Amino acid sequence: VDSEPLSCGARRILPGLYLFGANSYLLAGEDGEGFVVDPTLPDIDRVVALMEEVGIHRITAATASHYHRDHSDGLAWLRDRYGAESWLHPWVAEPIADRDREDVPWLPAKSVVPDRLLPEAGIFRWNRFRFRTWPFPGQPRWHCALQTEVSDQRVFFSGDNYQPPSRWNGTGGFCSYNGSRFSEGFSRSAMVVLEAAPHLICNGHGCVYRFHPGHYRRILRWSEWAERAVRDLCPSRALLS
């Protein structure tokens, strides 16, 4: 989608919604409050100049779409600098509340204990915004999605699900070690998007696009085909190892 470049290097996606760094979004609330989605440590300091440019005085809460370090390891920085609470979906909190408990790849270097657990599937509010959450397994299993309305647009934050086919070597990000599944993962999450019917998809890695239901119906067909193919290549026909 078209976006407006700002002098600080961030981009305005919609009035009150900004993309900065590799994966991160800033949502502007009332009274100078900000909410960050997917803060990543290597470029989290870019939020400072963005806040100054758009008139945000403090970050009061932040969340992560999934546990991977490039979407979650800036949570502690925001807490230390602004006192921002970490509001995490239970599936996302599971592997990082104690990062030494789960043997999964791409964990943040330090554990992140949530200040608030979001509903697994339900509604929560921040400032003037009403969010809906869902489990959103795929790349990886420990993933959630969030939707809210910004400037009369339904905005769906979906992290690393789903990137264009050119990303992840055309695999959709499937990695059994990362908890990926097809019918139990990618298909389930694609159905969530079709149900939510957002206007705008805000993914990680700078990927922002208009929702089109045909795209997600194709994902459902791909997931069914890919699961058959992977099982045919696997002597045990199991996707768990």
N, C-alpha and C positions, 0 to 999 in steps of 0.2 A: 504494500500500500504506500501511497505517498506520505511522506513525513517531512517535518520542517527541521532543518539543522539549526541548532542553537550555537551561540558563540562559545559555550563551554565544551562543545564537542558532543553533547547529547542530542537526541532527536525528539521532537514533540510528535507523538503519534496522534493524540487527540488533545483538546484543551483539558489539562489536568492529568495527562498520562504521558510519561516520558520513558524513553529507552536510553540506558547509559551503560557503557562498558560492554563486555561480551554477552551478558545474559540478563542484566538486571533492569527492572522497571520501578519507577517511582510514581506513586499515585498521590495526588495532592488533595488533601482534605480541607476542612474549614479551620480557621484560627491558626493557620500556618503549620498544621500538622502534616506529616508525610508517612506513607506506608510503602515498604520496599518488598518486592517479590524477587527472589533468587539473587541475593547478594553474594558476590564472589570476591575473595580477598585481594587478588592481584590488581583489581581496578575499583575496589569499593570506595577509595578516596575520591573518585570522580564525582561522587554524589555531593560533595561539599560545594564545588563550583556550581553544580546544577541547582542545588537548594538556594544559593545566593541569587542566581539568575531568575528563578521563578517564584521567589518569595516564600520558601518553606523554611521554618525556623527550627524545627526539631522532627526527628523520626521517632514516632511513638511505638511502632510495631513493625515487624518484618516476618516474612514466611519464606518457605522454599517449596518448590513443586516436587522436588525429590532430593535424596540424600547426597548425591554426587558433590564432591568438594567444589566444583566450579559453579554450583548453584546454592551452596549452603555455608561455605566456610567464612563468609562475611557477616554471619549473624552475630558472632561474638564481638566483632569490631563495632557494629552498630549499637550493641548493648553497652560496651565500654565507653563509647564516645557520646552517645545520646540518651542512654538509658532505655533504648528500644527493647520492648519485650519480644521474645521469639514465640510466635504463634504457629504451631506445627500440626499438620494432619497426623493422626496416629500412625499411619503407614510410613510416613516420612520420619517421624520421631523414632520409630523402632530401631533402625540400625545406627543412629547417631547419638541417642541418649547415653549409650556406652559403646564407643566406637571399637572397643576391644572384644565385644561379645559376639558380633556377627563376622563371619569370614566372607566378606563381600568386597568387590573392587571399588576403588575410587572414593573411599571414605575421607572425610575431612581429617586433618591432623589431630584435632582435639574434639572431645565429646561436646555435644550441644544438648543441654537439658532445657526442654521447653518451659516457658513461663505459663503457657496455656495450650491445652490440646483442643484442636478444632473438632467439630463433629465429623465422624467418618463419612457420613452422607447427610448433609443438612444445611442449615443456615447459621451464619454468624454475621455480626455487624462490626464495622470499624468506622468511627467518625460518622459521616452521613451515608456511607456505603453499606449496602446489603449484599453479602457474598453467599454463594452456594458452593458447596464442596462435594467432591466425589472421589472415591478410589479411582486411580487411573493407571492401572498396571500396563507395562509395555517395556519401555527403555528407561529405567529398569522396572521391576515389579513394585518396588517401594516408591510409588509415585502417586501424586494426587493432581486434581485439576480444580481450578477456582474460576467462578464467573461472577462478574458484577456489571453494573451499568455505569458507563462513563459518557457524558455528553450525549445521552439518548442512544448510545450504542451498547449492545451486550458484548462485553469483552471477556474472552475465555483464555485464561493463562494455562498453558499446557506443557511448559518445560521442554523436554526432549521428545515428546510425542506430539505431533508427527512432523518430522523434518521432510524436506523434499527427497525424492528417490536418489538424487545424486549424493546425499549425505549417508554416512555409515556404510559406504561401499555398496549401496543398493540393498542392504539387508533389512532396512527398517530399524536397525539397531539391535536385532536379535542376538542375545548372548545368554546362554543357559546359566552361566556362572553369575550373571547379573540378575537372575530371576525372571528373565523374559519367557513369556509363553505366547502362543498364538490365540487359540479360541478363548483361553482363560485370561488372556492379557490384551493383545492388540485389538481383537474383535470386541471384547467387552468395552474397551475404552472408546473405540470408534462409535459404538452404539450410544455412549454417553454424549458424545459431541452431537450426534444426530438428534438426540432428545433435547439437548440444550439449545440447539439452533442459534448459535451466537451470530453476531454480525462480523466480529473480528477475532481472529486467532492470534494471540501473542505468545509465540514460542521463544525458546532460548536461541542463542547463537544468531541473533539479529534477524530472525525469521518471523515476519509479521505479514499476515495475508487475510483476505476476505474469505469467510466461510462459504463453501459450496457443497451441498449435500452429495452431489455426484462424486466428489473427491473421496468422501468417507465411505461411500458405498463401494468404491473401487478398493479401498483399504480392506474392507470386509472380504472381498473376493481374493485379494492378494493373501490375506492371512490364512484363509482356508487352503489355498493352493500351496503356500509356503509350509504350512504344518504337514501336509501330506508329503511334500518333498523332503523335509528334514527327517521325518519318521522313516521314509524309505532309505535314507542314507545312514540311519542309526540301527545297528544290529539288534539292540534291545527294543527298538521302537519307542523308547522312553525319552522324554525331554528333560529329565530331572538330573542328569549327570553331566 
